[in-house]
Amino acid sequence: MNDQTPPPTSEPAATPPPAPPPPVVDEKASGGMRALAVLFAIVLGFAAAIVIAVMVDLGSSPICEDVGGALTPTEDCYDISSTAKPISLVLGWGGGVLGVIGAIMLLRFAITSRGGRLAVQLAVAAIVLSALSIVIG
């Protein structure tokens, strides 16, 4: 019986070379996605302009309980409560401003093909805030 193991070698075990870096992929959007971004930017910008115009009108008009009640108002008014008006204004202005920024970011995406996710997130936030403003008001 030979239970002898060979003596350890003085050379360290060879380590494999590091893995090469992953190839750089140019993640540019297709022409269809860019055209869709331009179309959506136009629609979002138009909707944001409407929301802003409504918020300007809502902010400058009185509520009906201040001008004789909802049944016999003495001037044009909005039939919402005094609590709902500021909430609707804040949400509407936020939605309008985010809509404008989102439309600009969508145009940026259409030109540079970068920042698409941020543009969509801004657009969704604008739509949600504007919808909440409409539902509350």
C-alpha positions as CSV (number, residue, x, y, z in Angstrom):
1,M,0.0,0.0,0.0
2,N,1.3,3.2,-1.1
3,D,-0.5,6.1,0.8
4,Q,1.8,8.8,-0.3
5,T,0.4,11.8,-2.0
6,P,2.5,13.8,-4.4
7,P,4.2,16.8,-3.0
8,P,2.5,20.1,-3.6
9,T,3.8,22.1,-6.5
10,S,5.1,25.6,-6.0
11,E,3.2,27.0,-8.9
12,P,-0.2,28.5,-8.2
13,A,-3.1,27.1,-10.1
14,A,-3.8,29.0,-13.2
15,T,-6.8,31.3,-13.0
16,P,-9.0,31.7,-16.1
17,P,-8.9,35.2,-17.7
18,P,-11.7,37.5,-16.8
19,A,-14.8,37.4,-19.0
20,P,-14.9,39.9,-21.8
21,P,-17.4,42.8,-21.2
22,P,-20.8,42.4,-22.8
23,P,-21.1,43.9,-26.3
24,V,-22.3,47.4,-26.4
25,V,-25.8,47.4,-27.9
26,D,-27.1,50.6,-29.5
27,E,-30.6,50.7,-28.0
28,K,-32.1,53.1,-30.4
29,A,-35.9,53.1,-30.8
30,S,-37.4,52.2,-34.1
31,G,-38.9,54.7,-36.5
32,G,-42.4,53.6,-35.6
33,M,-41.8,54.2,-31.9
34,R,-40.5,57.6,-32.6
35,A,-43.4,58.5,-34.8
36,L,-45.8,57.3,-32.1
37,A,-43.9,59.4,-29.6
38,V,-44.4,62.5,-31.8
39,L,-48.1,61.8,-32.1
40,F,-48.6,61.2,-28.4
41,A,-46.6,64.3,-27.6
42,I,-49.0,66.4,-29.8
43,V,-52.1,64.8,-28.1
44,L,-50.6,65.2,-24.6
45,G,-49.6,68.8,-25.2
46,F,-53.0,69.7,-26.5
47,A,-54.7,67.9,-23.5
48,A,-52.3,69.7,-21.1
49,A,-53.2,73.1,-22.6
50,I,-56.9,72.3,-22.1
51,V,-56.3,71.3,-18.5
52,I,-54.3,74.5,-17.8
53,A,-57.0,76.6,-19.5
54,V,-59.7,75.0,-17.3
55,M,-57.6,75.5,-14.2
56,V,-57.2,79.2,-15.0
57,D,-60.9,79.5,-15.5
58,L,-61.7,77.5,-12.3
59,G,-59.3,79.6,-10.3
60,S,-60.8,82.9,-11.4
61,S,-64.5,81.9,-11.1
62,P,-66.4,81.8,-7.9
63,I,-68.2,78.8,-6.5
64,C,-72.0,78.9,-6.7
65,E,-72.5,79.0,-2.9
66,D,-70.7,82.3,-2.9
67,V,-73.0,83.9,-5.5
68,G,-76.5,83.0,-4.5
69,G,-76.6,79.3,-4.5
70,A,-76.6,76.6,-7.2
71,L,-80.3,77.2,-8.1
72,T,-80.2,80.9,-8.6
73,P,-76.6,82.1,-9.2
74,T,-76.2,85.8,-9.9
75,E,-73.1,85.1,-12.2
76,D,-71.3,82.2,-13.9
77,C,-70.0,79.9,-11.2
78,Y,-68.8,76.3,-10.6
79,D,-71.0,74.1,-8.6
80,I,-68.4,72.5,-6.4
81,S,-67.7,72.7,-2.7
82,S,-65.3,75.2,-1.2
83,T,-63.1,72.2,-0.2
84,A,-63.1,70.5,-3.6
85,K,-62.0,73.7,-5.5
86,P,-58.5,74.0,-4.0
87,I,-57.9,70.2,-4.3
88,S,-59.1,70.2,-7.9
89,L,-56.9,73.2,-8.7
90,V,-53.8,71.7,-7.2
91,L,-54.3,68.3,-8.9
92,G,-55.2,70.0,-12.2
93,W,-52.3,72.4,-12.2
94,G,-50.0,69.5,-11.4
95,G,-51.4,67.4,-14.2
96,G,-51.2,70.3,-16.7
97,V,-47.6,71.1,-15.9
98,L,-46.6,67.4,-15.9
99,G,-48.4,67.1,-19.2
100,V,-46.4,69.9,-20.8
101,I,-43.1,68.4,-19.4
102,G,-44.1,64.9,-20.6
103,A,-44.9,66.2,-24.1
104,I,-41.4,67.9,-24.2
105,M,-39.8,64.7,-23.0
106,L,-41.7,62.7,-25.7
107,L,-40.4,65.0,-28.3
108,R,-36.9,64.6,-26.9
109,F,-37.3,60.8,-27.1
110,A,-38.5,61.1,-30.7
111,I,-35.3,63.1,-31.6
112,T,-32.6,61.4,-29.5
113,S,-34.3,58.0,-28.8
114,R,-33.3,58.3,-25.1
115,G,-35.5,58.8,-22.1
116,G,-38.6,57.0,-23.2
117,R,-39.4,55.5,-19.9
118,L,-39.2,58.9,-18.1
119,A,-41.4,60.4,-20.8
120,V,-44.0,57.7,-20.4
121,Q,-43.9,58.0,-16.6
122,L,-44.5,61.8,-16.8
123,A,-47.3,61.3,-19.2
124,V,-49.0,58.7,-17.0
125,A,-48.6,60.9,-13.9
126,A,-50.2,63.8,-15.9
127,I,-53.1,61.8,-17.0
128,V,-53.7,60.4,-13.5
129,L,-53.5,63.9,-11.8
130,S,-55.8,65.4,-14.4
131,A,-58.3,62.6,-14.1
132,L,-58.4,63.0,-10.3
133,S,-58.9,66.7,-10.7
134,I,-61.9,66.1,-13.0
135,V,-63.4,63.4,-10.7
136,I,-63.0,65.6,-7.6
137,G,-64.2,68.8,-9.3
